[in-house]
Amino acid sequence: MKREWTRQGVWLLAATAISAALLTLLPLPGALGHAAAATYEQVENWAQLPPGMRWSAPTGVDIDAHGTIYVLQRHYMTPILALDGNGRFLRSWGQEMFGVPHHLRTDPHGNIWVTDRGSHQIFKFSAEGKILMTLGQKGIRGDNESQDAFNAPTDVVIAPNGSIFIADGESLNARVVKYSPEGKFVTSWGGRGTDPGKFNEPHSLAMDSKGRIYVADRSNHRIQIFEQDGKYLDQWKHFGSTPHGLFITRDDMLYVVNHYVYLHIANTRDGSIVHRIDGIPNPHAVGVDKQGTIYVADLDSNNVRKFVKK
């Protein structure tokens, strides 16, 4: 049967395509949970980088308690950049230091943590770029039983008491490793598999206000939740096929960027999705400041995207 289109139908289809192109926030079908549907808009050209400097394959982004924005990118000369809340460039460091920079995190004390997938190491820096701690051995691949070596570690999250949790890795390893604040091995859990508590590419970590660890179990297409001793609690499979990066705000809202062009915002209470932003080509990491401004490290587009509520 030949389909007939009304003028109104054609207009609606065109409006939908335009909205997607403009990166409008689109709520998922069905209920939006406790939050009202809100929209976000992208802020173009927000970063005031020095002349000649451009974003180069950004893979990590986070914001410290003072509002300083830190970006990790795969550029051997300027891998770590710091900008103030207005986007003004402050400093960079890490020249020719990393193999394959992967994720960046700030901790409750204002330190900066970087995972280097290429060198199999994790670095702790002061906000000024001074190395304070190194975990792992450069160029040495550990296995799932190693206490002092990793194999392509992907992310790190720091508890309020200073305990260190590392996702290891984007490789033959498939575990989460816990260290003391002093950098001493405590325990690890996981192993490769599809059962609850097992992993296939643990790619990103986050921690909620109760201290629970969230793991983006990328190739198992799910997010798993654990106690800090590795006790399995739950898993969520409704965040898309390849969850790349996680971030949890102080009010326990979970931000999830998926490899396939979108970002979800959900309530950690029950995993219900309340917002969604589409149209980001390859989002790798996400960070959110105290005002709710969202920063997304968009790897393929060589961009750090900034979204604010309208």
Helices and strands as residue ranges (DSSP letters): H 7-21, E 40-43, E 58-63, E 69-73, E 80-83, E 89-93, E 101-106, E 112-116, E 121-125, E 131-135, E 153-158, E 164-168, E 175-179, E 185-190, E 202-207, E 213-217, G 218-220, E 222-226, E 232-236, E 243-248, E 253-258, E 262-267, E 273-278, E 283-288, E 294-298, E 303-309
